[in-house]
Amino acid sequence: MNELVPYLVYILLAGVIIRTCAVFLARRAVEKTAGEEVLAKLPLLASRSIGDSQDTFYACILALQSGSARRPATCAALVYMCLLAAFVTVLLMMAVLGIIAIVQYESGT
């Protein structure tokens, strides 16, 4: 289970970088979609507040709904959402491995 911890760090680091790219690309867009307008209003650097994370999540959802795949900010939002999915997947894998370790310890094998 401990071998998965570095992957969480890598995913979070990539998430911070791609979030900054999505905001930057949304600010540079000339004709903004609704999602890009919301992304452009976010601060450039991510903070640890839960409100900032929620705003980023909903802005990426809106960018995916309102944008086309050819727009750079929409592609960055898609990558950000994929990184969130990867993060949750690794957390679930860690939970399953922890449960398996507990069951094996309790059964004595």
URLIN-V552864 format. One line per field, one symbol per residue. burial: b if it has 9 or more other C-alpha atoms within 8 Angstrom, else e. A space follows every 10 residues. Layout:
# URLIN-V552864
burial->???
This chain:
# URLIN-V552864
burial->eeebeeebee bbebbbebbb bbbbbbbeee ebbbbbbbbb ebeeebeeee ebbebbbebb bbbbebbeee ebbbbbbbbb bebbebbeeb eeebeebbee eeebeeeee
